[in-house]
Structure formats: C-alpha cells, structure tokens
Amino acid sequence: MVTTCSHIFCVPCSQSEQCLTTTTAERTCPACNTELSNPDDAVVTQLNPTEDYKTSVLSGLSPNIIMECAGRGLAFYSYQTSQEM
C-alpha cells in the first residue's frame, strides 16, 4: 500500500492498521498520523507490474498527463531513496 504522504506498507500491515478500511473518515497513516480522508489517499499497488499492465495503464491519456504522472513518480522515488539513506 502507498499513501499520499509517501509511506509504503505491506498489505497485511496496512490491513491490521485499518488503512484500507472502507470508512475513509477514520483512516490515518500509521507512520505519521496524516488523515487519509480521500479514497485515493491509500492505494494498493504492484511494485513489480507486468509488461502488459505498464503498456495499458497510461493508454489514451494525453502526453501532459503522462508527463505529470512520470514527474510525480520520479519525485516519489527520489523521496523514498533519500529516506532510506
């Protein structure tokens, strides 16, 4: 699971902390206690997606949206790498 506050948790841990519950009003990040009130504030993702998934996930989107997604992905990766150090 990945949160909008840039924390990553395994699915069993996120379920035990109730990050993935359907009542979004009660969800908080276990690492920093940020409120996760929007449905997309905590999502389950594959860290090693298949080639088919990578091919189809951005299909049909405008180049501007694709570049925005790529920029956010790079920023997230950079943040995670700096946190590991």
C-alpha positions in Angstrom: 0.0 0.0 0.0 1.2 3.5 -0.8 -0.1 6.7 0.9 -0.3 10.2 -0.3 2.1 11.2 2.5 4.7 8.9 0.7 4.8 5.9 3.1 4.8 2.3 1.9 3.3 -0.6 3.8 2.8 -4.3 3.1 -0.8 -5.3 2.7 -1.0 -7.3 5.9 0.3 -4.4 8.0 -2.0 -1.9 6.3 -5.0 -4.1 7.0 -4.0 -4.6 10.6 -3.7 -0.8 11.0 -7.0 -0.3 9.1 -5.5 1.9 6.4 -7.6 0.1 3.8 -10.9 0.2 5.5 -13.9 1.5 3.5 -14.7 4.2 6.0 -12.3 6.9 4.9 -13.2 9.3 7.7 -11.3 7.1 10.2 -8.2 6.3 8.2 -4.8 7.7 9.2 -1.2 6.8 8.2 0.4 4.6 10.8 3.8 6.3 10.2 2.9 10.0 10.5 -0.8 10.0 11.5 -1.8 12.0 8.4 -5.5 11.8 7.8 -6.3 9.7 4.8 -9.8 11.0 4.1 -9.9 10.7 0.3 -10.5 7.2 -1.3 -7.2 7.5 -3.2 -5.1 8.6 -0.2 -4.0 5.0 0.4 -4.0 2.6 -2.5 -2.7 -1.0 -3.1 -0.2 -1.1 -5.9 2.1 -3.6 -7.5 5.7 -2.7 -7.1 6.7 -5.0 -10.0 3.9 -4.6 -12.6 3.7 -6.8 -15.6 4.7 -5.5 -19.1 1.0 -5.7 -20.1 0.0 -3.5 -17.2 2.7 -1.0 -17.9 1.6 -0.8 -21.6 -2.0 -0.3 -20.8 -2.1 1.9 -17.7 -1.5 5.2 -19.4 -3.1 4.3 -22.8 -5.3 7.0 -24.1 -4.1 9.7 -21.7 -2.7 13.0 -23.1 1.1 13.5 -23.1 0.7 16.2 -20.5 -0.9 13.8 -18.0 1.6 11.1 -18.8 4.5 13.5 -18.1 2.8 14.7 -14.9 2.5 11.1 -13.7 6.1 10.4 -14.6 7.3 13.5 -12.7 5.3 12.5 -9.6 6.7 9.0 -9.9 10.3 10.3 -10.1 9.7 12.7 -7.1 8.3 9.8 -5.1 11.2 7.6 -5.9 13.7 10.3 -5.1 12.0 10.9 -1.7 11.9 7.2 -0.9 15.6 6.9 -1.8 16.6 9.8 0.4 14.6 8.3 3.3 16.5 5.0 3.0 19.8 6.8 3.4 
